[in-house]
Amino acid sequence: MKNFIKITLMSLSLVFFTACDLEEELESQFTESFSAAAGGGGGPLYSSAETDGSSQRTSDAIAGPFDKLRSGTAGHSNYWSMQSVSTDEMLVGVKGGDWYDGGVWVVTHRHTVSAAHGPTSNAWNSQYNAINEINNVLGTTLTANEKAQLRVLRAFFYWRLMDMFGGVKIVTESSADPAQSSRSEVFDFVESEILAALGTTRADIKAGTIDLSGSDLNTTDKKYRINQYGAMGLLSRVYLNAKVYTSPAPYTGNNGTAMWTEAANAADWVITNGPYILVNDANYSLANISKRLDPSLGDPDTISGVLTIGAPNNQDNPEIIWSVDFENDAGKGGMNFAQMSLHQPSQNTFNLAAQPWNGYQTMEDFYRRYEAGDARRGWFLSGNQKSYTGKQLVDWAYDDKATAEAVAADGEGVHGTLELNYSPYINELEPDSWRQSGVRMFKFRHKQFQQNSMDNDFPIIRLAEMYMNRAEGRSMAAGDWSQGLADVNQIRSRANVAPFATLDAQKFSEESGREFYQESHRRTNLVRWDKFTEAWWEKTGAKGGSVGDANKNLFPIPQAQIQAANGSLSQNAGY
């Protein structure tokens, strides 16, 4: 993975640039030498308290199970990677000798993973490790509220397993080894656990007669715990995908029971009853702790609206209903987006404590779906890159392969230059994906002096999803996309883009992609829309990719688990 040559500007001086006989005009813009680890600019600009989640954190008997959410949710080679790199959203290009990693990311992009695929196995293990912890704690003395939260949390991890792998073993006691359940049986279990915690029924949700007065869950807005709104939001997501999850095995498409009205009504209940808001430029802002020193760079003192959703100080964001508590403190790490995505010289943009890995890139077609003026374009790093003090960053290992074709294909940057430039055009997946190609992840913004593990909290459920779920559920139930137009336009208007005059399935799919970029929704949504097996970029038959095979809507159960189960686990069809 990180088999790159450590070529950084930290060890270079302006004398070195002069020795390279560069033009003086260019030389004067290069980054001066400094040590990011030592602070580079005189020490941190903001105290750690500004990103501390203590306002949301609760010390209780169920902290251990909730801590398990950090494993794979926002890091490399686990759940997040599989939900993202397998879609039209993200890729990890093989950059010469870097990032081949035994071909795991090439086969993930092309949907040709095997049962021996490491990241898939990691995702499986993370969910069951969490479930085991929950089962252990459920066997101790807990309050009714704590038990209800853990049942929903366990249902969440089983939802992930059901979504990725289909039929799995439902383990509710640590010492048990039950038979493998079908996917529809796992769906029934997940639904029943959430309904029990909420104290309601599917029939009441479908009828719109929801009464949670008897629920063991409360309505307190503690984002690292599960309240009624978080549980109902998760249930809305489960119902939205019911036609997938209740399809008979072997899975060949979305042939199960649709629950569109239930999904819409659950989302509507959260929107109507919860204290949450869609943040916009007028109603919510935060200090911009990604701000660089040089005022000529134009970094604002504050950020607002959609840019605050993934900020390092997002712990109290009023749009987020349920989130994962990430800190760079020992024991709370696991979010590594800066390291995963940024090119090595970008260490000097954010004074990162360690050199990034230059791995993950955003797919060009995906990025170009954002209109000019869309505030969500601020979720990406693109174009020419400058240091903390406004100096030009350079890439000494640049790809000297710029061609007229590449320049013509890329209206936002030129490859094959010494200056570091993140441009949307990506020449190929492998074997020589250009090192500067692809815009980089910035939805979860990197603060100045960031450690390897980031402070940003990761939203599991936020209000925007409820608007989109209500829109899709109502539209699909009625067979009329106009039913969702108003909700979708609320999402668009707060991103400062013009409302749609009409809505259809394609527009909805693209809007959902834009809104939930980097939040690991994309694979689940593409499967629901029967789009996950379509061809895109280098996932084509000509490139050795799998196209049109419904079996690929599920990942293979890891071979090590099949072997350890001694015949009690059956592999998914097609693997």
JOBEL-V854715 format. One record per backbone hydrogen bond with DSSP energy under -0.5 kcal/mol. NH is the residue of the N-H (numbers start at 1). CO is the residue of the C=O. If there is no record, write none. Layout:
{{NH:CO} {NH:CO}}
This chain:
{{3:1} {7:5} {8:6} {12:9} {16:13} {17:13} {18:14} {19:15} {20:16} {20:17} {21:18} {22:17} {27:23} {28:24} {29:26} {30:27} {31:392} {36:34} {39:36} {40:35} {41:39} {50:47} {51:48} {52:48} {56:53} {57:53} {60:58} {63:60} {66:62} {67:63} {68:64} {68:65} {69:66} {70:67} {71:68} {72:70} {74:70} {80:72} {82:78} {83:79} {84:80} {85:81} {86:82} {87:84} {89:84} {90:84} {91:361} {93:359} {94:429} {95:93} {95:98} {96:94} {96:431} {97:95} {98:95} {99:1} {103:100} {104:101} {107:103} {108:104} {109:105} {110:106} {111:107} {111:108} {112:107} {117:114} {121:117} {122:118} {123:119} {124:120} {125:121} {126:122} {127:123} {128:124} {129:125} {130:126} {131:127} {132:128} {133:129} {134:130} {135:131} {136:132} {137:133} {138:134} {139:135} {139:136} {140:137} {142:140} {147:143} {148:144} {149:145} {150:146} {151:147} {152:148} {153:149} {154:150} {155:151} {156:152} {157:153} {158:154} {159:155} {160:156} {161:157} {162:158} {163:159} {164:160} {165:161} {166:161} {166:162} {167:165} {170:179} {171:169} {172:170} {176:173} {180:568} {181:168} {186:182} {187:183} {188:184} {189:185} {190:186} {191:187} {192:188} {193:189} {194:190} {195:191} {196:192} {197:193} {198:194} {199:195} {200:195} {205:201} {206:202} {207:203} {208:204} {208:205} {209:204} {215:212} {216:197} {217:197} {222:220} {223:221} {224:56} {225:222} {227:225} {228:218} {231:227} {232:228} {233:229} {234:230} {235:231} {236:232} {237:233} {238:234} {239:235} {240:236} {241:237} {242:239} {244:241} {245:241} {246:242} {247:244} {255:253} {256:243} {258:256} {259:239} {263:259} {264:260} {265:261} {266:262} {267:263} {268:264} {269:265} {270:266} {271:267} {272:268} {273:269} {274:270} {277:318} {279:277} {284:280} {286:303} {288:301} {289:287} {291:288} {293:388} {294:388} {297:294} {298:295} {303:286} {305:280} {305:284} {307:304} {308:305} {309:306} {311:308} {314:311} {317:314} {320:317} {321:461} {322:461} {323:223} {324:458} {326:324} {327:332} {332:329} {336:74} {336:334} {340:336} {341:337} {342:338} {346:343} {347:344} {348:345} {349:346} {350:346} {351:347} {352:347} {353:450} {357:339} {358:342} {359:340} {360:340} {361:91} {362:439} {363:89} {367:363} {368:364} {369:366} {370:367} {371:369} {374:371} {375:495} {377:374} {378:375} {379:376} {380:377} {381:440} {382:380} {383:422} {385:420} {387:391} {388:348} {390:387} {392:29} {393:385} {395:418} {396:394} {398:395} {400:398} {401:399} {407:403} {408:404} {409:405} {410:406} {410:407} {411:409} {413:410} {420:393} {422:383} {423:421} {423:436} {433:94} {437:434} {438:423} {438:425} {440:381} {442:379} {443:379} {445:443} {447:445} {448:289} {449:350} {450:350} {450:447} {454:335} {457:311} {458:324} {459:457} {460:322} {461:322} {463:319} {465:462} {466:462} {467:463} {468:464} {469:465} {470:466} {471:467} {472:468} {473:469} {474:470} {475:471} {476:472} {477:473} {478:474} {479:475} {480:475} {483:480} {484:481} {485:482} {488:484} {489:485} {490:486} {491:487} {492:488} {493:489} {494:490} {495:491} {495:492} {496:493} {497:492} {508:504} {509:505} {510:506} {511:507} {512:508} {513:509} {514:510} {515:511} {516:512} {517:514} {519:516} {521:516} {523:83} {525:521} {526:522} {527:523} {528:524} {529:525} {530:527} {531:526} {532:526} {534:531} {536:539} {539:536} {540:538} {543:540} {544:541} {545:540} {546:110} {547:545} {548:533} {550:548} {552:549} {553:550} {554:551} {555:164} {559:115} {561:558} {562:558} {563:559} {564:560} {565:561} {566:563} {567:562} {568:565} {575:572}}
